[in-house]
Amino acid sequence: MNTATYFILSIMMFATSLNCTAEKPHPIPISTKAQIQESKIDDIIITAVGDIMMGTNYPNESSMPPRDAYLLKPVTDALKKGDVIFGNLEGPVLDSGGIPKSCSDPSTCYVFRQPSYFVQELKDAGFNMLSIANNHVGDLGEPGRINTVSVLKKHDMRFAGQTSCPWDTLRVKGLLVGMTAFAPNKGCLDINDKHEIQRIVKKLDSFCDIVIVSFHGGAEGQSHTHVPRKHELFLGQDRGDVYAFARQAIDAGADLVLGHGPHITRAIDLYKGRFIAYSMGNFCTYEKFNIKGISGMAPIFALRVTNKGEFIDGTVTPTRQFGRGGPVIDEENSVIDEIKRLTKEDIPEVNIQFKERIFTINNKE
């Protein structure tokens, strides 16, 4: 067996054993990147949003929207501009039952249980890649985790972030896009394990054209809008140094780093020509989330990257949530002003330029 053949078989074995959709594995390329470079398109668009929890039926139906609410309808056109459409699924998918986690302080601890029909609504809105690495995916114990995976597979959604399914892939326009996700929570890939970050991202980069790394990290709430460039502690938990994490991921081969978890929008960044969003806020969070003021604004990023993952430019569709929740287009562009301000204050080494809702970002000389 020659070296090239051994390399290809190793990749295929890794894909079959670890891919979240291993029961229905997606095609893995049997050519190296260099061998298929000529057949690729020039660029693709990655649409990305933050936290999604469209209602919970635990402990009862009082925190559920009407069945025909279709919370994503006002923003579906903006979402579908992307080739890859990514978001963070904040909580398990389960119609009933499960083993609820115990909460010592109900004022800071919530249990989410999202009914399975929400996944079809996500699919109809265009979503095809989801992170399931966060602090709520284990709210209903193993029954919740198992059913979440089962329902996402049934709807042919790509997803990642649990130790049982650390990564997944999606082929779009001739390019293989890989995605992995990290969080500081049990059962998830560990945001604080730099060796695991390096191992998984390097492996994805060895056969994917574009690698997306997601994280659920950083302290929560309106007093934590800034990126402190150090480990952030919240409710006694180390929620990572998201600035260092993004650079570790890109050094290992990531092309986009997409953050969520603080429940507010944070700055954006560019490192080695690769785009970073430190937090994309509350995108569609019904009833159980604070959506007042800055907590209710969130971007829909449409990020144009080359076939090698280098950032070209992006568009921000600004959204707001009102009442009990559900995103609508914000004609006042509030979250764009917030992104400009925070990036200037927290990441002064980059230039960010907006022309209406289209932006470029580059490193200062």
C-alpha positions in Angstrom: 0.0 0.0 0.0 1.5 3.3 -1.1 1.6 6.5 1.1 -1.2 8.2 -0.8 -3.6 5.2 -0.5 -2.8 4.9 3.2 -3.6 8.6 3.7 -7.0 8.3 1.9 -8.0 5.2 3.8 -7.1 6.8 7.1 -9.3 9.8 6.3 -12.2 7.5 5.3 -11.8 5.5 8.5 -11.7 8.7 10.6 -14.8 10.0 8.9 -16.8 6.8 9.4 -15.9 6.4 13.0 -16.4 10.0 14.3 -18.7 11.8 11.9 -22.0 12.8 13.6 -23.9 11.2 10.7 -21.8 8.0 10.7 -24.9 5.8 10.3 -25.4 7.6 6.9 -21.9 8.9 6.1 -21.6 11.7 3.7 -19.2 11.3 0.8 -15.6 11.8 1.7 -13.3 13.0 -1.1 -10.7 10.5 -2.3 -8.5 13.2 -3.8 -6.3 15.6 -2.0 -7.1 19.3 -1.9 -4.4 20.0 -4.5 -5.7 17.4 -6.9 -9.2 18.9 -7.1 -8.3 22.6 -6.7 -9.0 23.3 -10.4 -12.6 22.2 -10.2 -13.7 24.4 -7.4 -15.7 27.6 -7.5 -14.1 30.8 -6.3 -16.2 31.6 -3.2 -19.2 30.6 -1.1 -21.3 32.3 1.5 -21.6 31.2 5.1 -24.7 32.5 6.8 -24.3 32.4 10.6 -26.5 33.3 13.6 -26.3 32.8 17.4 -28.6 31.1 19.9 -31.8 29.4 18.9 -34.4 28.2 21.4 -37.8 28.6 19.8 -39.8 27.5 22.9 -39.8 24.9 25.6 -42.6 22.5 26.6 -41.0 21.8 29.9 -42.4 21.8 32.5 -45.6 22.7 30.6 -46.8 24.4 27.4 -46.9 27.9 28.8 -43.5 28.8 27.3 -44.4 27.6 23.8 -45.4 29.8 20.8 -48.6 29.1 18.9 -48.1 26.0 16.7 -48.6 28.2 13.6 -46.3 31.0 14.7 -43.4 30.2 12.4 -41.0 32.5 14.3 -38.3 32.4 11.5 -40.6 33.5 8.7 -39.7 37.2 8.9 -36.0 36.4 8.4 -36.0 33.4 6.1 -35.1 35.3 3.0 -32.0 36.7 4.7 -31.0 33.3 6.0 -31.3 31.6 2.6 -28.8 33.9 1.0 -26.1 31.5 2.3 -24.8 28.2 0.9 -24.1 27.0 4.4 -26.6 28.2 7.1 -25.3 27.8 10.7 -26.8 28.4 14.2 -26.5 27.2 17.7 -29.3 24.9 18.8 -29.7 25.9 22.5 -31.2 22.8 24.1 -32.3 19.3 23.4 -35.0 18.2 21.0 -37.5 16.0 22.8 -41.3 16.0 22.7 -41.8 14.7 26.2 -40.0 12.9 29.1 -36.3 13.0 29.7 -34.3 13.3 32.9 -34.4 17.0 33.9 -31.2 18.4 35.4 -31.6 19.6 39.0 -31.5 23.4 39.5 -30.4 24.6 42.9 -31.3 28.2 41.9 -34.2 28.5 39.5 -33.5 32.2 38.9 -30.2 31.3 37.2 -31.0 27.7 36.0 -33.5 26.7 33.3 -34.4 23.4 31.7 -35.3 23.5 27.9 -37.1 20.9 26.0 -37.8 21.8 22.3 -40.4 19.7 20.4 -39.2 17.9 17.3 -41.4 19.9 14.9 -39.1 22.9 15.5 -36.3 21.0 13.5 -38.6 21.0 10.4 -39.1 24.7 10.8 -35.3 25.2 11.0 -34.9 23.1 7.9 -37.6 25.1 6.1 -35.8 28.3 7.0 -32.7 27.0 5.3 -30.5 25.8 8.2 -28.2 22.9 7.3 -25.5 23.1 10.0 -26.0 23.3 13.8 -23.8 23.4 16.9 -25.1 21.2 19.7 -22.2 22.2 22.0 -23.7 24.4 24.8 -24.9 24.4 28.4 -28.4 23.4 27.6 -28.1 20.4 25.3 -27.9 18.1 28.4 -30.9 19.6 30.1 -32.9 16.3 29.8 -30.0 13.9 30.3 -29.0 11.2 27.9 -32.6 10.7 26.5 -32.5 14.4 25.4 -29.0 14.0 23.8 -29.9 10.8 22.0 -33.2 12.1 20.7 -31.7 15.3 19.5 -29.2 13.4 17.4 -31.9 11.1 16.1 -34.2 13.9 15.0 -31.4 16.0 13.4 -30.3 12.9 11.4 -33.9 12.2 10.3 -34.0 15.8 8.9 -30.5 15.4 7.3 -29.1 18.3 9.3 -25.4 18.5 9.9 -24.4 19.0 13.5 -21.5 18.6 15.9 -20.1 19.4 19.3 -20.8 16.3 21.5 -18.0 13.9 22.3 -20.1 11.2 20.6 -20.2 13.3 17.4 -17.4 15.9 17.4 -17.7 17.0 13.8 -19.7 16.8 10.5 -19.3 17.8 6.9 -21.5 19.3 4.1 -20.6 19.4 0.4 -21.7 22.6 -1.3 -20.8 23.8 -4.8 -18.0 21.3 -5.1 -16.5 22.2 -1.7 -16.4 20.1 1.4 -17.2 22.2 4.5 -16.3 20.7 7.9 -17.7 21.9 11.2 -16.8 21.2 14.8 -18.0 22.9 18.0 -16.7 23.4 21.6 -18.2 24.4 25.0 -17.2 24.2 28.7 -19.9 21.7 29.4 -20.3 18.0 30.2 -20.6 15.8 27.1 -19.3 18.6 24.8 -15.9 19.0 23.2 -13.9 21.1 25.8 -13.3 24.7 24.9 -10.4 24.7 27.4 -8.6 21.6 26.0 -6.1 23.1 23.5 -4.8 19.7 22.5 -8.3 18.5 21.6 -8.9 21.7 19.6 -5.7 21.2 17.7 -6.3 17.5 17.1 -9.8 17.7 15.7 -9.3 20.9 13.7 -6.1 19.7 12.1 -7.8 16.4 11.1 -10.8 18.3 9.5 -8.4 20.6 7.7 -6.6 17.6 6.3 -9.5 16.7 4.0 -12.0 19.6 4.1 -11.8 22.7 1.9 -13.3 25.0 4.5 -13.4 24.4 8.3 -15.9 26.1 10.6 -15.2 26.1 14.3 -18.0 27.1 16.7 -17.7 27.8 20.4 -20.2 28.4 23.2 -18.1 30.4 25.6 -17.6 33.6 27.5 -19.5 35.2 30.4 -23.2 35.9 30.0 -25.3 39.1 30.0 -25.2 42.8 29.3 -22.3 43.5 31.6 -20.1 41.1 29.6 -20.2 42.7 26.1 -16.5 43.1 25.9 -13.8 40.5 24.9 -11.4 40.5 27.9 -8.6 38.4 26.3 -8.5 36.1 29.4 -10.5 33.2 30.8 -14.0 34.3 31.8 -15.6 32.9 34.9 -19.4 32.9 35.2 -21.4 31.2 38.0 -18.2 29.5 39.1 -17.5 28.0 35.7 -14.5 28.6 33.5 -16.1 29.5 30.2 -12.9 29.9 28.3 -10.6 32.5 26.9 -12.5 33.0 23.6 -9.8 35.3 22.2 -7.1 32.7 22.6 -9.4 29.9 21.6 -10.1 31.6 18.2 -6.4 31.9 17.5 -5.7 28.3 18.6 -8.4 27.1 16.2 -7.2 29.2 13.2 -3.6 28.1 13.9 -4.8 24.5 13.7 -6.6 25.1 10.3 -9.9 26.8 11.0 -11.2 29.2 8.4 -14.2 30.7 10.4 -14.7 30.9 14.1 -18.3 31.5 15.1 -19.1 32.3 18.8 -22.2 32.3 20.9 -23.1 31.9 24.6 -22.9 35.4 26.2 -26.5 36.2 24.9 -25.4 39.5 23.6 -23.5 40.5 20.4 -19.7 41.0 20.7 -16.9 42.3 18.5 -15.7 40.7 15.3 -12.1 40.1 14.4 -9.7 38.9 11.6 -6.7 36.7 12.2 -4.5 35.3 9.4 -7.2 36.4 7.0 -9.9 34.3 8.8 -13.1 35.7 10.2 -14.0 35.6 13.9 -17.3 36.5 15.6 -16.9 36.4 19.4 -20.7 36.3 20.0 -23.7 36.4 17.7 -26.3 37.1 20.4 -29.8 35.9 20.9 -31.1 35.1 17.4 -34.4 33.3 18.1 -35.0 32.8 21.8 -38.6 32.6 22.9 -39.9 33.4 26.3 -37.1 32.2 28.6 -34.4 34.7 27.6 -33.9 38.4 28.4 -34.3 40.2 25.1 -34.5 43.7 26.4 -32.1 46.4 25.0 -28.9 45.0 23.6 -29.9 41.4 24.5 -32.6 41.6 21.9 -30.4 42.6 18.9 -28.5 40.1 16.8 -26.8 39.9 13.4 -27.5 37.5 10.6 -24.0 37.3 9.1 -23.6 36.4 5.4 -19.8 35.8 5.1 -18.2 35.5 1.7 -15.0 33.5 1.8 -12.7 32.1 -0.9 -12.5 28.4 -1.7 -9.6 28.3 0.7 -11.6 30.0 3.5 -10.1 33.4 3.3 -12.5 36.2 4.3 -13.6 38.5 1.4 -16.5 40.5 2.8 -19.7 40.2 4.7 -23.2 41.5 5.1 -25.1 42.0 8.3 -28.8 41.7 8.3 -29.8 43.3 11.7 -32.5 41.7 13.7 -34.4 42.5 16.9 -36.7 40.5 19.2 -39.7 42.0 21.0 -42.4 40.8 23.3 -41.9 37.0 24.0 -39.4 36.7 21.2 -38.8 35.8 17.6 -36.6 37.8 15.2 -37.7 40.6 12.8 -35.6 42.8 10.6 -34.4 45.9 12.4 -34.5 48.9 10.0 -32.6 51.0 12.6 -29.5 48.8 12.2 -29.0 48.8 15.9 -26.7 45.7 16.1 -24.5 47.1 13.3 -23.8 50.1 15.5 -23.0 47.8 18.4 -20.6 45.7 16.3 -18.8 48.8 15.1 -18.5 50.2 18.7 -17.3 47.0 20.3 -14.8 46.1 17.5 -13.3 49.5 17.7 -12.9 49.3 21.5 -11.9 45.6 21.9 -10.0 44.8 18.7 -8.4 48.1 17.7 -5.8 46.3 15.6 -8.3 45.7 12.9 -10.1 48.1 10.5 -13.8 47.5 10.0 -15.6 49.4 7.3 -19.4 49.4 6.6 -21.1 50.6 3.5 -24.7 50.3 4.6 -25.0 46.7 5.7 -21.9 45.4 3.7 -18.6 45.3 5.6 -15.0 44.6 5.1 -12.4 43.9 7.8 -8.7 43.8 7.6 -5.7 44.1 9.9 -4.0 47.4 10.3 -0.5 47.7 9.1 
